[in-house]
Amino acid sequence: MTTADVVIIGGGVVGSAAAWRLRHDGFTGRVVVVERDRSYARASSFLAMGGIRQQFGSSVCVRMVQHSVALWREFDERMRTSTHAPRAWFRERGYLFLADDTNADALTAREAAQAAAGASQRRLSVDEIGALVPGLMLDDIRFGLFGPEDGYANPREVLFGLRAAALAAGAEYVDDEVVEIDTRGGRVIGVTLADGGFVSAPIVVNAAGALAGRVARLAHVDVPVEPMRQLLFRCTLPRPWPSRFPMVIDPGGVHWRHDDALVPGDPDRIILAFTKWDEPAGENLACDDVRWENEFYPALVRRLPAAVDVSDVHGWAGHYEMTPDHNPVLGAHPGLGGFLVASGFSGHGLMMSPATGLVVSELVRLGESRTFDITPFAVDRFARGAFVRDGATI
Ligand SMILES: Cc1cc2nc3c(=O)[nH]c(=O)nc-3n(C[C@H](O)[C@H](O)[C@H](O)COP(=O)(O)OP(=O)(O)OC[C@H]3O[C@@H](n4cnc5c(N)ncnc54)[C@H](O)[C@@H]3O)c2cc1C
């Protein structure tokens, strides 16, 4: 048995950002992060695409990413420790949403919401798109919505950078699995570990990513987060590309970004995603290569004909941590004292993890989230029918 002031279940980008931020904000209590797999081979943070954008229909998402971008810009310097130098390399190349007849109205509506929320964005004409991303087939395109402060970073470098920074700041990581969240009188009192150990704590944070629903059941409460398989493919471009891609989002759903060579002479590659909205919920990390042949590749070549000869195709699967409205579950659980939830980011949790860390830090230290109004993300909103639908999940 050991005693902590805060136990964080899950040491992915969310749990690690929370642990780092608590210490950064001067919290002197004992912060214990319980992580079942230090290789992170199945963690969403390890398997993600690394996209970072402030293009969302809800103002709180816009603000959380704007706050986070300040850290992304300085991440490699600020997260450097005496033993670890991350190379997350935030490339501020933008997100370019392409509009055709099928989605122009929806994008126009989101553009207005984003403008009201203060997002950095520009509407591009077809000629401007052609100049920004040479080689795109634009015969059916009406306009583009471009976020110049958006971009992407290396997710694994982000993950291990945050973990190293949290450790250096004084958080402790325990290699184990939480198998029970112990409660008494309607409050958490600690967690039981698979090795039989017990960590007592008055505050437990559920940062278990796609498994947050399962972890909540260990405390006999409901958190509506389910894993949903998401595939990514990486491939080598047919020749060294003369320009760098922003995140390009085709109206049909396929989207891709550059995966720059880290060493001169390495291949010039891109990473692609194409969300399958009827993918059944459940844990499934099998890569379905048939989707490359039937969906990813044809859609890519239709939009970027010069990509016809891409090679070295490699795919993998990770889990989106889906909620019914594709927005996070963030805050104190109303049914259990001391139980905080930071999950359900539905495929956009990496980009806002610095802000999420701040939210958790304020909830622990101050008892409330002061920087961001997180009431739209309340755990019980689904039961109240208060869905946050911003149509911005890709
Ligand atoms: C293919 C793919 C592409 C994505 N692309 C993007 C993107 O472009 N931009 C973006 O912002 N986001 C993206 N995401 C989403 C992003 O990866 C997640 O929102 C984010 O990583 C969530 O971080 P996390 O720390 O909550 O979860 P995770 O990284 O999954 O970490 C949770 C951790 O909890 C641990 N855990 C679970 N249960 C227990 C237990 N009982 N005891 C101990 N430990 C436990 C797990 O081992 C895991 O390491 C993508 C996700 C996927 C799968």
The ligand as a Gaussian input file, in Angstrom:
#p B3LYP/6-31G(d) Opt

LIG

0 1
 C       -5.099000       6.445000     -36.043000
 C       -5.287000       7.638000     -35.143000
 C       -5.039000       8.914000     -35.627000
 C       -5.185000      10.014000     -34.792000
 N       -4.878000      11.256000     -35.253000
 C       -4.927000      12.308000     -34.426000
 C       -4.526000      13.594000     -34.880000
 O       -4.156000      13.773000     -36.037000
 N       -4.569000      14.625000     -33.987000
 C       -5.001000      14.453000     -32.704000
 O       -5.026000      15.421000     -31.956000
 N       -5.394000      13.249000     -32.265000
 C       -5.373000      12.187000     -33.090000
 N       -5.780000      10.970000     -32.653000
 C       -6.372000      10.863000     -31.328000
 C       -5.310000      10.877000     -30.265000
 O       -4.362000       9.894000     -30.550000
 C       -5.982000      10.635000     -28.920000
 O       -7.031000      11.551000     -28.742000
 C       -4.975000      10.808000     -27.791000
 O       -3.794000      10.106000     -28.070000
 C       -5.585000      10.316000     -26.517000
 O       -4.555000      10.280000     -25.553000
 P       -4.772000       9.486000     -24.222000
 O       -3.588000       9.709000     -23.387000
 O       -6.108000       9.818000     -23.653000
 O       -4.931000       7.961000     -24.705000
 P       -3.811000       6.852000     -24.942000
 O       -2.677000       7.345000     -25.695000
 O       -4.538000       5.657000     -25.493000
 O       -3.308000       6.533000     -23.489000
 C       -4.126000       5.885000     -22.549000
 C       -3.243000       4.966000     -21.746000
 O       -4.014000       4.392000     -20.714000
 C       -3.452000       3.126000     -20.436000
 N       -4.443000       2.348000     -19.711000
 C       -5.674000       1.992000     -20.115000
 N       -6.301000       1.294000     -19.163000
 C       -5.441000       1.215000     -18.121000
 C       -5.518000       0.605000     -16.833000
 N       -6.610000      -0.046000     -16.422000
 N       -4.447000       0.722000     -16.030000
 C       -3.327000       1.375000     -16.430000
 N       -3.207000       1.958000     -17.636000
 C       -4.256000       1.887000     -18.462000
 C       -3.128000       2.577000     -21.813000
 O       -2.141000       1.582000     -21.761000
 C       -2.667000       3.822000     -22.552000
 O       -1.268000       3.928000     -22.619000
 C       -5.629000       9.846000     -33.457000
 C       -5.879000       8.564000     -32.975000
 C       -5.689000       7.473000     -33.806000
 C       -5.941000       6.107000     -33.264000

